[in-house]
Amino acid sequence: MYSRPERVIAVVSHASFLRTCVAKRFFWNADYRIFDFEEDDGGDLRLREWDETYQNGGWLGRNDSEPSGVLENDFVS
């Protein structure tokens, strides 16, 4: 996505995938967060969330703003 010419890209996915593999943040149904690509000192790309959605805990304001990775029951069917 980084090399795409568009300035804005919407990614629609399951909340658990976004939380565990992409954003490390919680999402509710119809929620969204805004990220920019950021290059670290080593030249690697990472996502940096906008303050507007980070401080609010997601656009709906219902989410925990603290980073969250894989939870104990994420891969239990």
N, CA, C and O atoms as a Tripos MOL2 file, in Angstrom:
@<TRIPOS>MOLECULE
protein
  308   307    77     0     0
PROTEIN
NO_CHARGES

@<TRIPOS>ATOM
      1 N           0.8170   -1.1900    0.0000 N.3       1 MET1
      2 CA          0.0000    0.0000    0.0000 C.3       1 MET1
      3 C           0.8650    1.2590    0.0000 C.2       1 MET1
      4 O           0.4650    2.2950   -0.5310 O.2       1 MET1
      5 N           2.0310    1.1640    0.5870 N.am      2 TYR2
      6 CA          2.8930    2.3360    0.7010 C.3       2 TYR2
      7 C           3.2300    2.9410   -0.6580 C.2       2 TYR2
      8 O           3.3130    4.1620   -0.7890 O.2       2 TYR2
      9 N           3.4230    2.1090   -1.6550 N.am      3 SER3
     10 CA          3.8330    2.6160   -2.9680 C.3       3 SER3
     11 C           2.6630    2.9460   -3.8940 C.2       3 SER3
     12 O           2.8860    3.3110   -5.0480 O.2       3 SER3
     13 N           1.4360    2.8280   -3.4220 N.am      4 ARG4
     14 CA          0.2690    3.1830   -4.2290 C.3       4 ARG4
     15 C           0.2480    4.6920   -4.4420 C.2       4 ARG4
     16 O           0.7180    5.4360   -3.5810 O.2       4 ARG4
     17 N          -0.2910    5.1670   -5.5810 N.am      5 PRO5
     18 CA         -0.3120    6.6020   -5.8430 C.3       5 PRO5
     19 C          -1.4220    7.3510   -5.0800 C.2       5 PRO5
     20 O          -1.3540    8.5710   -4.9350 O.2       5 PRO5
     21 N          -2.4330    6.6310   -4.5990 N.am      6 GLU6
     22 CA         -3.5290    7.2920   -3.8930 C.3       6 GLU6
     23 C          -3.0280    7.8630   -2.5650 C.2       6 GLU6
     24 O          -2.1360    7.3030   -1.9270 O.2       6 GLU6
     25 N          -3.6160    8.9750   -2.1700 N.am      7 ARG7
     26 CA         -3.2520    9.5810   -0.8870 C.3       7 ARG7
     27 C          -4.0410    8.9910    0.2700 C.2       7 ARG7
     28 O          -3.5890    9.0280    1.4150 O.2       7 ARG7
     29 N          -5.2210    8.4450   -0.0210 N.am      8 VAL8
     30 CA         -6.0650    7.8550    1.0110 C.3       8 VAL8
     31 C          -6.4870    6.4690    0.5480 C.2       8 VAL8
     32 O          -6.9560    6.3010   -0.5780 O.2       8 VAL8
     33 N          -6.3190    5.4830    1.4120 N.am      9 ILE9
     34 CA         -6.7180    4.1050    1.1100 C.3       9 ILE9
     35 C          -7.5410    3.6020    2.2900 C.2       9 ILE9
     36 O          -7.0950    3.6780    3.4350 O.2       9 ILE9
     37 N          -8.7310    3.0930    2.0220 N.am     10 ALA10
     38 CA         -9.5720    2.5000    3.0620 C.3      10 ALA10
     39 C          -9.3820    0.9870    3.0390 C.2      10 ALA10
     40 O          -9.4710    0.3590    1.9840 O.2      10 ALA10
     41 N          -9.1240    0.4170    4.1880 N.am     11 VAL11
     42 CA         -8.9640   -1.0280    4.3210 C.3      11 VAL11
     43 C         -10.1330   -1.5370    5.1500 C.2      11 VAL11
     44 O         -10.3360   -1.1090    6.2860 O.2      11 VAL11
     45 N         -10.8960   -2.4500    4.5740 N.am     12 VAL12
     46 CA        -12.0350   -3.0390    5.2640 C.3      12 VAL12
     47 C         -11.6640   -4.4720    5.6030 C.2      12 VAL12
     48 O         -11.2600   -5.2420    4.7310 O.2      12 VAL12
     49 N         -11.8030   -4.8260    6.8730 N.am     13 SER13
     50 CA        -11.3670   -6.1470    7.3070 C.3      13 SER13
     51 C         -12.0760   -6.5180    8.6030 C.2      13 SER13
     52 O         -12.8740   -5.7470    9.1360 O.2      13 SER13
     53 N         -11.7720   -7.7010    9.0910 N.am     14 HIS14
     54 CA        -12.2850   -8.1480   10.3800 C.3      14 HIS14
     55 C         -11.4840   -7.4990   11.4990 C.2      14 HIS14
     56 O         -10.2690   -7.3350   11.3840 O.2      14 HIS14
     57 N         -12.1600   -7.1300   12.5750 N.am     15 ALA15
     58 CA        -11.5180   -6.4450   13.6930 C.3      15 ALA15
     59 C         -10.3600   -7.2510   14.2760 C.2      15 ALA15
     60 O          -9.3220   -6.6830   14.6160 O.2      15 ALA15
     61 N         -10.5270   -8.5500   14.3940 N.am     16 SER16
     62 CA         -9.4620   -9.3710   14.9870 C.3      16 SER16
     63 C          -8.2090   -9.3800   14.1250 C.2      16 SER16
     64 O          -7.0970   -9.3640   14.6520 O.2      16 SER16
     65 N          -8.3740   -9.4040   12.8090 N.am     17 PHE17
     66 CA         -7.2080   -9.3570   11.9260 C.3      17 PHE17
     67 C          -6.4990   -8.0140   12.0510 C.2      17 PHE17
     68 O          -5.2730   -7.9600   12.1540 O.2      17 PHE17
     69 N          -7.2700   -6.9330   12.0400 N.am     18 LEU18
     70 CA         -6.6630   -5.6120   12.1710 C.3      18 LEU18
     71 C          -5.9200   -5.4820   13.4970 C.2      18 LEU18
     72 O          -4.8230   -4.9250   13.5450 O.2      18 LEU18
     73 N          -6.5200   -5.9980   14.5790 N.am     19 ARG19
     74 CA         -5.8990   -5.8960   15.8990 C.3      19 ARG19
     75 C          -4.6380   -6.7440   16.0060 C.2      19 ARG19
     76 O          -3.6110   -6.2630   16.4850 O.2      19 ARG19
     77 N          -4.7000   -7.9930   15.5690 N.am     20 THR20
     78 CA         -3.5750   -8.8990   15.7920 C.3      20 THR20
     79 C          -2.4690   -8.7660   14.7590 C.2      20 THR20
     80 O          -1.3050   -9.0070   15.0780 O.2      20 THR20
     81 N          -2.7960   -8.3910   13.5390 N.am     21 CYS21
     82 CA         -1.7950   -8.4270   12.4670 C.3      21 CYS21
     83 C          -1.4170   -7.0710   11.8920 C.2      21 CYS21
     84 O          -0.3630   -6.9450   11.2700 O.2      21 CYS21
     85 N          -2.2330   -6.0750   12.0810 N.am     22 VAL22
     86 CA         -1.9770   -4.7970   11.4070 C.3      22 VAL22
     87 C          -1.7650   -3.6590   12.4020 C.2      22 VAL22
     88 O          -0.6710   -3.1000   12.4810 O.2      22 VAL22
     89 N          -2.7920   -3.3160   13.1540 N.am     23 ALA23
     90 CA         -2.7790   -2.0780   13.9260 C.3      23 ALA23
     91 C          -2.4570   -2.2410   15.4050 C.2      23 ALA23
     92 O          -2.0500   -1.2820   16.0600 O.2      23 ALA23
     93 N          -2.6330   -3.4400   15.9330 N.am     24 LYS24
     94 CA         -2.4390   -3.6710   17.3690 C.3      24 LYS24
     95 C          -3.3370   -2.7660   18.2090 C.2      24 LYS24
     96 O          -2.9480   -2.3120   19.2860 O.2      24 LYS24
     97 N          -4.5330   -2.5120   17.7050 N.am     25 ARG25
     98 CA         -5.5340   -1.6890   18.3790 C.3      25 ARG25
     99 C          -6.8860   -2.3930   18.2810 C.2      25 ARG25
    100 O          -7.1160   -3.1650   17.3500 O.2      25 ARG25
    101 N          -7.7830   -2.1310   19.2360 N.am     26 PHE26
    102 CA         -9.1260   -2.6980   19.1830 C.3      26 PHE26
    103 C         -10.0010   -1.9100   18.2130 C.2      26 PHE26
    104 O          -9.8360   -0.7000   18.0550 O.2      26 PHE26
    105 N         -10.9340   -2.6090   17.5660 N.am     27 PHE27
    106 CA        -11.9110   -2.0210   16.6570 C.3      27 PHE27
    107 C         -13.2870   -2.5800   17.0000 C.2      27 PHE27
    108 O         -13.4170   -3.7610   17.3210 O.2      27 PHE27
    109 N         -14.3120   -1.7360   16.9340 N.am     28 TRP28
    110 CA        -15.6980   -2.1660   17.0570 C.3      28 TRP28
    111 C         -16.3170   -2.1630   15.6600 C.2      28 TRP28
    112 O         -15.7080   -1.6670   14.7130 O.2      28 TRP28
    113 N         -17.5150   -2.7110   15.5290 N.am     29 ASN29
    114 CA        -18.2050   -2.6760   14.2450 C.3      29 ASN29
    115 C         -18.3750   -1.2220   13.8090 C.2      29 ASN29
    116 O         -18.7570   -0.3650   14.6060 O.2      29 ASN29
    117 N         -18.0900   -0.9580   12.5490 N.am     30 ALA30
    118 CA        -18.2120    0.3700   11.9300 C.3      30 ALA30
    119 C         -17.2180    1.3870   12.4940 C.2      30 ALA30
    120 O         -17.3540    2.5840   12.2400 O.2      30 ALA30
    121 N         -16.2430    0.9400   13.2380 N.am     31 ASP31
    122 CA        -15.2260    1.8260   13.7890 C.3      31 ASP31
    123 C         -14.0970    2.0060   12.7840 C.2      31 ASP31
    124 O         -13.9450    1.2020   11.8650 O.2      31 ASP31
    125 N         -13.3290    3.0300   12.9510 N.am     32 TYR32
    126 CA        -12.1390    3.1790   12.1270 C.3      32 TYR32
    127 C         -11.0810    3.9790   12.8560 C.2      32 TYR32
    128 O         -11.3550    4.7150   13.8040 O.2      32 TYR32
    129 N          -9.8850    3.8080   12.3850 N.am     33 ARG33
    130 CA         -8.7170    4.5300   12.8820 C.3      33 ARG33
    131 C          -7.9440    5.0210   11.6670 C.2      33 ARG33
    132 O          -8.0260    4.4300   10.5900 O.2      33 ARG33
    133 N          -7.2000    6.0940   11.8410 N.am     34 ILE34
    134 CA         -6.4620    6.6800   10.7250 C.3      34 ILE34
    135 C          -4.9690    6.5570   11.0090 C.2      34 ILE34
    136 O          -4.4930    6.9190   12.0840 O.2      34 ILE34
    137 N          -4.2410    6.0380   10.0210 N.am     35 PHE35
    138 CA         -2.8050    5.8150   10.1580 C.3      35 PHE35
    139 C          -2.0510    6.4450    8.9940 C.2      35 PHE35
    140 O          -2.5880    6.5920    7.8960 O.2      35 PHE35
    141 N          -0.8290    6.8040    9.2460 N.am     36 ASP36
    142 CA          0.1300    7.1860    8.2100 C.3      36 ASP36
    143 C           1.3010    6.2280    8.2930 C.2      36 ASP36
    144 O           1.5740    5.6550    9.3480 O.2      36 ASP36
    145 N           1.9900    6.0560    7.1770 N.am     37 PHE37
    146 CA          3.2360    5.3100    7.2150 C.3      37 PHE37
    147 C           4.3150    6.2120    7.7930 C.2      37 PHE37
    148 O           4.3610    7.4090    7.5080 O.2      37 PHE37
    149 N           5.1720    5.6300    8.5990 N.am     38 GLU38
    150 CA          6.2730    6.3710    9.2030 C.3      38 GLU38
    151 C           7.5400    5.5320    9.0550 C.2      38 GLU38
    152 O           7.5250    4.3200    9.2650 O.2      38 GLU38
    153 N           8.6090    6.1820    8.6980 N.am     39 GLU39
    154 CA          9.8850    5.4860    8.5250 C.3      39 GLU39
    155 C          10.7050    5.6630    9.8050 C.2      39 GLU39
    156 O          10.8830    6.7780   10.2940 O.2      39 GLU39
    157 N          11.2030    4.5320   10.3420 N.am     40 ASP40
    158 CA         12.0190    4.6380   11.5520 C.3      40 ASP40
    159 C          13.4750    4.9330   11.1950 C.2      40 ASP40
    160 O          13.8030    5.0850   10.0180 O.2      40 ASP40
    161 N          14.3370    5.0150   12.1840 N.am     41 ASP41
    162 CA         15.7410    5.3650   11.9610 C.3      41 ASP41
    163 C          16.4630    4.3780   11.0520 C.2      41 ASP41
    164 O          17.4080    4.7450   10.3540 O.2      41 ASP41
    165 N          16.0180    3.1350   11.0640 N.am     42 GLY42
    166 CA         16.6330    2.1040   10.2280 C.3      42 GLY42
    167 C          16.0650    2.0310    8.8270 C.2      42 GLY42
    168 O          16.5060    1.2020    8.0300 O.2      42 GLY42
    169 N          15.0910    2.8820    8.5020 N.am     43 GLY43
    170 CA         14.4910    2.8860    7.1740 C.3      43 GLY43
    171 C          13.3100    1.9530    7.0310 C.2      43 GLY43
    172 O          12.7490    1.8340    5.9410 O.2      43 GLY43
    173 N          12.9130    1.2790    8.1200 N.am     44 ASP44
    174 CA         11.7600    0.3790    8.0700 C.3      44 ASP44
    175 C          10.4750    1.1820    8.2210 C.2      44 ASP44
    176 O          10.4330    2.1900    8.9270 O.2      44 ASP44
    177 N           9.4280    0.7160    7.5450 N.am     45 LEU45
    178 CA          8.1270    1.3890    7.6260 C.3      45 LEU45
    179 C           7.2970    0.7990    8.7490 C.2      45 LEU45
    180 O           7.3500   -0.4010    9.0190 O.2      45 LEU45
    181 N           6.5280    1.6610    9.4000 N.am     46 ARG46
    182 CA          5.5580    1.2120   10.3890 C.3      46 ARG46
    183 C           4.3650    2.1430   10.3120 C.2      46 ARG46
    184 O           4.4250    3.1970    9.6780 O.2      46 ARG46
    185 N           3.2800    1.7450   10.9610 N.am     47 LEU47
    186 CA          2.0830    2.5760   10.9800 C.3      47 LEU47
    187 C           2.0930    3.4730   12.2040 C.2      47 LEU47
    188 O           2.4440    3.0350   13.3000 O.2      47 LEU47
    189 N           1.7130    4.7180   12.0210 N.am     48 ARG48
    190 CA          1.5620    5.6600   13.1340 C.3      48 ARG48
    191 C           0.1310    6.1810   13.0990 C.2      48 ARG48
    192 O          -0.3080    6.7810   12.1180 O.2      48 ARG48
    193 N          -0.5820    5.9390   14.1900 N.am     49 GLU49
    194 CA         -1.9820    6.3550   14.2540 C.3      49 GLU49
    195 C          -2.0970    7.8570   14.4930 C.2      49 GLU49
    196 O          -1.3230    8.4370   15.2550 O.2      49 GLU49
    197 N          -3.0630    8.4720   13.8380 N.am     50 TRP50
    198 CA         -3.3320    9.9000   14.0460 C.3      50 TRP50
    199 C          -3.7770   10.1230   15.4890 C.2      50 TRP50
    200 O          -4.4530    9.2760   16.0740 O.2      50 TRP50
    201 N          -3.4010   11.2520   16.0540 N.am     51 ASP51
    202 CA         -3.8010   11.5840   17.4220 C.3      51 ASP51
    203 C          -5.3160   11.6280   17.5750 C.2      51 ASP51
    204 O          -5.8390   11.2500   18.6240 O.2      51 ASP51
    205 N          -6.0360   12.0860   16.5390 N.am     52 GLU52
    206 CA         -7.4920   12.2030   16.6160 C.3      52 GLU52
    207 C          -8.1690   10.8720   16.9190 C.2      52 GLU52
    208 O          -9.1250   10.8330   17.6930 O.2      52 GLU52
    209 N          -7.6950    9.7910   16.3280 N.am     53 THR53
    210 CA         -8.3330    8.5040   16.6180 C.3      53 THR53
    211 C          -7.6490    7.7960   17.7840 C.2      53 THR53
    212 O          -8.3020    7.0340   18.4980 O.2      53 THR53
    213 N          -6.3750    8.0210   17.9950 N.am     54 TYR54
    214 CA         -5.6700    7.3710   19.1130 C.3      54 TYR54
    215 C          -6.2160    7.8620   20.4510 C.2      54 TYR54
    216 O          -6.5540    7.0560   21.3180 O.2      54 TYR54
    217 N          -6.3010    9.1710   20.6190 N.am     55 GLN55
    218 CA         -6.7440    9.7340   21.8940 C.3      55 GLN55
    219 C          -8.2070    9.4320   22.1860 C.2      55 GLN55
    220 O          -8.6070    9.3370   23.3460 O.2      55 GLN55
    221 N          -9.0020    9.2830   21.1370 N.am     56 ASN56
    222 CA        -10.4210    8.9980   21.3010 C.3      56 ASN56
    223 C         -10.6840    7.5080   21.5000 C.2      56 ASN56
    224 O         -11.8010    7.1320   21.8560 O.2      56 ASN56
    225 N          -9.6990    6.6600   21.2830 N.am     57 GLY57
    226 CA         -9.9190    5.2190   21.3790 C.3      57 GLY57
    227 C         -10.6740    4.7000   20.1800 C.2      57 GLY57
    228 O         -11.6070    3.9120   20.3340 O.2      57 GLY57
    229 N         -10.2940    5.1180   18.9950 N.am     58 GLY58
    230 CA        -11.0360    4.7760   17.7810 C.3      58 GLY58
    231 C         -12.0460    5.8720   17.5000 C.2      58 GLY58
    232 O         -12.3370    6.6890   18.3730 O.2      58 GLY58
    233 N         -12.5750    5.8950   16.3030 N.am     59 TRP59
    234 CA        -13.4850    6.9690   15.9350 C.3      59 TRP59
    235 C         -14.7580    6.9480   16.7660 C.2      59 TRP59
    236 O         -15.3260    8.0000   17.0590 O.2      59 TRP59
    237 N         -15.2120    5.7520   17.1500 N.am     60 LEU60
    238 CA        -16.4280    5.6530   17.9460 C.3      60 LEU60
    239 C         -16.1860    5.9780   19.4120 C.2      60 LEU60
    240 O         -17.1360    6.1750   20.1700 O.2      60 LEU60
    241 N         -14.9260    6.0360   19.8140 N.am     61 GLY61
    242 CA        -14.6120    6.3520   21.2000 C.3      61 GLY61
    243 C         -14.9250    5.2340   22.1740 C.2      61 GLY61
    244 O         -15.0420    5.4740   23.3760 O.2      61 GLY61
    245 N         -15.0620    4.0180   21.6720 N.am     62 ARG62
    246 CA        -15.4190    2.8830   22.5270 C.3      62 ARG62
    247 C         -14.2490    1.9430   22.7640 C.2      62 ARG62
    248 O         -14.3820    0.9700   23.5070 O.2      62 ARG62
    249 N         -13.1280    2.2090   22.1590 N.am     63 ASN63
    250 CA        -12.0360    1.2540   22.1910 C.3      63 ASN63
    251 C         -10.9360    1.6510   23.1490 C.2      63 ASN63
    252 O         -10.7430    2.8260   23.4630 O.2      63 ASN63
    253 N         -10.2250    0.6470   23.6010 N.am     64 ASP64
    254 CA         -9.0430    0.8590   24.4160 C.3      64 ASP64
    255 C          -7.9350    1.4000   23.5250 C.2      64 ASP64
    256 O          -7.6090    0.7890   22.5070 O.2      64 ASP64
    257 N          -7.3610    2.5180   23.8850 N.am     65 SER65
    258 CA         -6.3220    3.1190   23.0560 C.3      65 SER65
    259 C          -4.9630    2.4770   23.2490 C.2      65 SER65
    260 O          -4.0600    2.6890   22.4390 O.2      65 SER65
    261 N          -4.8020    1.7100   24.2900 N.am     66 GLU66
    262 CA         -3.5060    1.0770   24.5180 C.3      66 GLU66
    263 C          -3.2740   -0.0280   23.4890 C.2      66 GLU66
    264 O          -4.2180   -0.7020   23.0770 O.2      66 GLU66
    265 N          -2.0370   -0.2110   23.0820 N.am     67 PRO67
    266 CA         -1.7320   -1.2820   22.1140 C.3      67 PRO67
    267 C          -2.1900   -2.6420   22.6340 C.2      67 PRO67
    268 O          -2.1270   -2.9180   23.8320 O.2      67 PRO67
    269 N          -2.6430   -3.4710   21.7280 N.am     68 SER68
    270 CA         -3.0970   -4.8030   22.0850 C.3      68 SER68
    271 C          -2.7240   -5.7750   20.9800 C.2      68 SER68
    272 O          -2.9920   -5.5190   19.8070 O.2      68 SER68
    273 N          -2.1230   -6.8580   21.3410 N.am     69 GLY69
    274 CA         -1.7590   -7.8710   20.3600 C.3      69 GLY69
    275 C          -2.7130   -9.0400   20.4180 C.2      69 GLY69
    276 O          -3.9170   -8.8610   20.5980 O.2      69 GLY69
    277 N          -2.1860  -10.2170   20.2670 N.am     70 VAL70
    278 CA         -2.9730  -11.4420   20.2660 C.3      70 VAL70
    279 C          -3.4690  -11.7280   21.6800 C.2      70 VAL70
    280 O          -2.7050  -11.6690   22.6430 O.2      70 VAL70
    281 N          -4.7510  -12.0370   21.7880 N.am     71 LEU71
    282 CA         -5.3490  -12.4020   23.0700 C.3      71 LEU71
    283 C          -5.4690  -13.9200   23.1740 C.2      71 LEU71
    284 O          -5.3970  -14.6220   22.1650 O.2      71 LEU71
    285 N          -5.6480  -14.4150   24.3680 N.am     72 GLU72
    286 CA         -5.6370  -15.8510   24.6420 C.3      72 GLU72
    287 C          -6.5980  -16.6590   23.7650 C.2      72 GLU72
    288 O          -6.2300  -17.7420   23.3100 O.2      72 GLU72
    289 N          -7.8000  -16.1750   23.5150 N.am     73 ASN73
    290 CA         -8.7950  -16.9440   22.7610 C.3      73 ASN73
    291 C          -8.9560  -16.5220   21.3090 C.2      73 ASN73
    292 O          -9.9420  -16.8970   20.6750 O.2      73 ASN73
    293 N          -8.0350  -15.7670   20.7710 N.am     74 ASP74
    294 CA         -8.1660  -15.2870   19.3930 C.3      74 ASP74
    295 C          -8.2350  -16.4060   18.3590 C.2      74 ASP74
    296 O          -8.9320  -16.2620   17.3550 O.2      74 ASP74
    297 N          -7.5490  -17.4870   18.5720 N.am     75 PHE75
    298 CA         -7.4710  -18.5260   17.5520 C.3      75 PHE75
    299 C          -8.1360  -19.8190   17.9890 C.2      75 PHE75
    300 O          -7.7710  -20.8980   17.5220 O.2      75 PHE75
    301 N          -9.1030  -19.7160   18.8770 N.am     76 VAL76
    302 CA         -9.8690  -20.8610   19.3430 C.3      76 VAL76
    303 C         -11.1940  -20.8540   18.6160 C.2      76 VAL76
    304 O         -11.8840  -19.8350   18.5800 O.2      76 VAL76
    305 N         -11.5520  -21.9810   18.0390 N.am     77 SER77
    306 CA        -12.8300  -22.0260   17.3240 C.3      77 SER77
    307 C         -13.9240  -22.6210   18.1590 C.2      77 SER77
    308 O         -15.0610  -22.7290   17.7010 O.2      77 SER77
@<TRIPOS>BOND
     1     1     2 1
     2     2     3 1
     3     3     4 2
     4     3     5 am
     5     5     6 1
     6     6     7 1
     7     7     8 2
     8     7     9 am
     9     9    10 1
    10    10    11 1
    11    11    12 2
    12    11    13 am
    13    13    14 1
    14    14    15 1
    15    15    16 2
    16    15    17 am
    17    17    18 1
    18    18    19 1
    19    19    20 2
    20    19    21 am
    21    21    22 1
    22    22    23 1
    23    23    24 2
    24    23    25 am
    25    25    26 1
    26    26    27 1
    27    27    28 2
    28    27    29 am
    29    29    30 1
    30    30    31 1
    31    31    32 2
    32    31    33 am
    33    33    34 1
    34    34    35 1
    35    35    36 2
    36    35    37 am
    37    37    38 1
    38    38    39 1
    39    39    40 2
    40    39    41 am
    41    41    42 1
    42    42    43 1
    43    43    44 2
    44    43    45 am
    45    45    46 1
    46    46    47 1
    47    47    48 2
    48    47    49 am
    49    49    50 1
    50    50    51 1
    51    51    52 2
    52    51    53 am
    53    53    54 1
    54    54    55 1
    55    55    56 2
    56    55    57 am
    57    57    58 1
    58    58    59 1
    59    59    60 2
    60    59    61 am
    61    61    62 1
    62    62    63 1
    63    63    64 2
    64    63    65 am
    65    65    66 1
    66    66    67 1
    67    67    68 2
    68    67    69 am
    69    69    70 1
    70    70    71 1
    71    71    72 2
    72    71    73 am
    73    73    74 1
    74    74    75 1
    75    75    76 2
    76    75    77 am
    77    77    78 1
    78    78    79 1
    79    79    80 2
    80    79    81 am
    81    81    82 1
    82    82    83 1
    83    83    84 2
    84    83    85 am
    85    85    86 1
    86    86    87 1
    87    87    88 2
    88    87    89 am
    89    89    90 1
    90    90    91 1
    91    91    92 2
    92    91    93 am
    93    93    94 1
    94    94    95 1
    95    95    96 2
    96    95    97 am
    97    97    98 1
    98    98    99 1
    99    99   100 2
   100    99   101 am
   101   101   102 1
   102   102   103 1
   103   103   104 2
   104   103   105 am
   105   105   106 1
   106   106   107 1
   107   107   108 2
   108   107   109 am
   109   109   110 1
   110   110   111 1
   111   111   112 2
   112   111   113 am
   113   113   114 1
   114   114   115 1
   115   115   116 2
   116   115   117 am
   117   117   118 1
   118   118   119 1
   119   119   120 2
   120   119   121 am
   121   121   122 1
   122   122   123 1
   123   123   124 2
   124   123   125 am
   125   125   126 1
   126   126   127 1
   127   127   128 2
   128   127   129 am
   129   129   130 1
   130   130   131 1
   131   131   132 2
   132   131   133 am
   133   133   134 1
   134   134   135 1
   135   135   136 2
   136   135   137 am
   137   137   138 1
   138   138   139 1
   139   139   140 2
   140   139   141 am
   141   141   142 1
   142   142   143 1
   143   143   144 2
   144   143   145 am
   145   145   146 1
   146   146   147 1
   147   147   148 2
   148   147   149 am
   149   149   150 1
   150   150   151 1
   151   151   152 2
   152   151   153 am
   153   153   154 1
   154   154   155 1
   155   155   156 2
   156   155   157 am
   157   157   158 1
   158   158   159 1
   159   159   160 2
   160   159   161 am
   161   161   162 1
   162   162   163 1
   163   163   164 2
   164   163   165 am
   165   165   166 1
   166   166   167 1
   167   167   168 2
   168   167   169 am
   169   169   170 1
   170   170   171 1
   171   171   172 2
   172   171   173 am
   173   173   174 1
   174   174   175 1
   175   175   176 2
   176   175   177 am
   177   177   178 1
   178   178   179 1
   179   179   180 2
   180   179   181 am
   181   181   182 1
   182   182   183 1
   183   183   184 2
   184   183   185 am
   185   185   186 1
   186   186   187 1
   187   187   188 2
   188   187   189 am
   189   189   190 1
   190   190   191 1
   191   191   192 2
   192   191   193 am
   193   193   194 1
   194   194   195 1
   195   195   196 2
   196   195   197 am
   197   197   198 1
   198   198   199 1
   199   199   200 2
   200   199   201 am
   201   201   202 1
   202   202   203 1
   203   203   204 2
   204   203   205 am
   205   205   206 1
   206   206   207 1
   207   207   208 2
   208   207   209 am
   209   209   210 1
   210   210   211 1
   211   211   212 2
   212   211   213 am
   213   213   214 1
   214   214   215 1
   215   215   216 2
   216   215   217 am
   217   217   218 1
   218   218   219 1
   219   219   220 2
   220   219   221 am
   221   221   222 1
   222   222   223 1
   223   223   224 2
   224   223   225 am
   225   225   226 1
   226   226   227 1
   227   227   228 2
   228   227   229 am
   229   229   230 1
   230   230   231 1
   231   231   232 2
   232   231   233 am
   233   233   234 1
   234   234   235 1
   235   235   236 2
   236   235   237 am
   237   237   238 1
   238   238   239 1
   239   239   240 2
   240   239   241 am
   241   241   242 1
   242   242   243 1
   243   243   244 2
   244   243   245 am
   245   245   246 1
   246   246   247 1
   247   247   248 2
   248   247   249 am
   249   249   250 1
   250   250   251 1
   251   251   252 2
   252   251   253 am
   253   253   254 1
   254   254   255 1
   255   255   256 2
   256   255   257 am
   257   257   258 1
   258   258   259 1
   259   259   260 2
   260   259   261 am
   261   261   262 1
   262   262   263 1
   263   263   264 2
   264   263   265 am
   265   265   266 1
   266   266   267 1
   267   267   268 2
   268   267   269 am
   269   269   270 1
   270   270   271 1
   271   271   272 2
   272   271   273 am
   273   273   274 1
   274   274   275 1
   275   275   276 2
   276   275   277 am
   277   277   278 1
   278   278   279 1
   279   279   280 2
   280   279   281 am
   281   281   282 1
   282   282   283 1
   283   283   284 2
   284   283   285 am
   285   285   286 1
   286   286   287 1
   287   287   288 2
   288   287   289 am
   289   289   290 1
   290   290   291 1
   291   291   292 2
   292   291   293 am
   293   293   294 1
   294   294   295 1
   295   295   296 2
   296   295   297 am
   297   297   298 1
   298   298   299 1
   299   299   300 2
   300   299   301 am
   301   301   302 1
   302   302   303 1
   303   303   304 2
   304   303   305 am
   305   305   306 1
   306   306   307 1
   307   307   308 2
@<TRIPOS>SUBSTRUCTURE
     1 MET1         2 RESIDUE 1 A MET
     2 TYR2         6 RESIDUE 1 A TYR
     3 SER3        10 RESIDUE 1 A SER
     4 ARG4        14 RESIDUE 1 A ARG
     5 PRO5        18 RESIDUE 1 A PRO
     6 GLU6        22 RESIDUE 1 A GLU
     7 ARG7        26 RESIDUE 1 A ARG
     8 VAL8        30 RESIDUE 1 A VAL
     9 ILE9        34 RESIDUE 1 A ILE
    10 ALA10       38 RESIDUE 1 A ALA
    11 VAL11       42 RESIDUE 1 A VAL
    12 VAL12       46 RESIDUE 1 A VAL
    13 SER13       50 RESIDUE 1 A SER
    14 HIS14       54 RESIDUE 1 A HIS
    15 ALA15       58 RESIDUE 1 A ALA
    16 SER16       62 RESIDUE 1 A SER
    17 PHE17       66 RESIDUE 1 A PHE
    18 LEU18       70 RESIDUE 1 A LEU
    19 ARG19       74 RESIDUE 1 A ARG
    20 THR20       78 RESIDUE 1 A THR
    21 CYS21       82 RESIDUE 1 A CYS
    22 VAL22       86 RESIDUE 1 A VAL
    23 ALA23       90 RESIDUE 1 A ALA
    24 LYS24       94 RESIDUE 1 A LYS
    25 ARG25       98 RESIDUE 1 A ARG
    26 PHE26      102 RESIDUE 1 A PHE
    27 PHE27      106 RESIDUE 1 A PHE
    28 TRP28      110 RESIDUE 1 A TRP
    29 ASN29      114 RESIDUE 1 A ASN
    30 ALA30      118 RESIDUE 1 A ALA
    31 ASP31      122 RESIDUE 1 A ASP
    32 TYR32      126 RESIDUE 1 A TYR
    33 ARG33      130 RESIDUE 1 A ARG
    34 ILE34      134 RESIDUE 1 A ILE
    35 PHE35      138 RESIDUE 1 A PHE
    36 ASP36      142 RESIDUE 1 A ASP
    37 PHE37      146 RESIDUE 1 A PHE
    38 GLU38      150 RESIDUE 1 A GLU
    39 GLU39      154 RESIDUE 1 A GLU
    40 ASP40      158 RESIDUE 1 A ASP
    41 ASP41      162 RESIDUE 1 A ASP
    42 GLY42      166 RESIDUE 1 A GLY
    43 GLY43      170 RESIDUE 1 A GLY
    44 ASP44      174 RESIDUE 1 A ASP
    45 LEU45      178 RESIDUE 1 A LEU
    46 ARG46      182 RESIDUE 1 A ARG
    47 LEU47      186 RESIDUE 1 A LEU
    48 ARG48      190 RESIDUE 1 A ARG
    49 GLU49      194 RESIDUE 1 A GLU
    50 TRP50      198 RESIDUE 1 A TRP
    51 ASP51      202 RESIDUE 1 A ASP
    52 GLU52      206 RESIDUE 1 A GLU
    53 THR53      210 RESIDUE 1 A THR
    54 TYR54      214 RESIDUE 1 A TYR
    55 GLN55      218 RESIDUE 1 A GLN
    56 ASN56      222 RESIDUE 1 A ASN
    57 GLY57      226 RESIDUE 1 A GLY
    58 GLY58      230 RESIDUE 1 A GLY
    59 TRP59      234 RESIDUE 1 A TRP
    60 LEU60      238 RESIDUE 1 A LEU
    61 GLY61      242 RESIDUE 1 A GLY
    62 ARG62      246 RESIDUE 1 A ARG
    63 ASN63      250 RESIDUE 1 A ASN
    64 ASP64      254 RESIDUE 1 A ASP
    65 SER65      258 RESIDUE 1 A SER
    66 GLU66      262 RESIDUE 1 A GLU
    67 PRO67      266 RESIDUE 1 A PRO
    68 SER68      270 RESIDUE 1 A SER
    69 GLY69      274 RESIDUE 1 A GLY
    70 VAL70      278 RESIDUE 1 A VAL
    71 LEU71      282 RESIDUE 1 A LEU
    72 GLU72      286 RESIDUE 1 A GLU
    73 ASN73      290 RESIDUE 1 A ASN
    74 ASP74      294 RESIDUE 1 A ASP
    75 PHE75      298 RESIDUE 1 A PHE
    76 VAL76      302 RESIDUE 1 A VAL
    77 SER77      306 RESIDUE 1 A SER
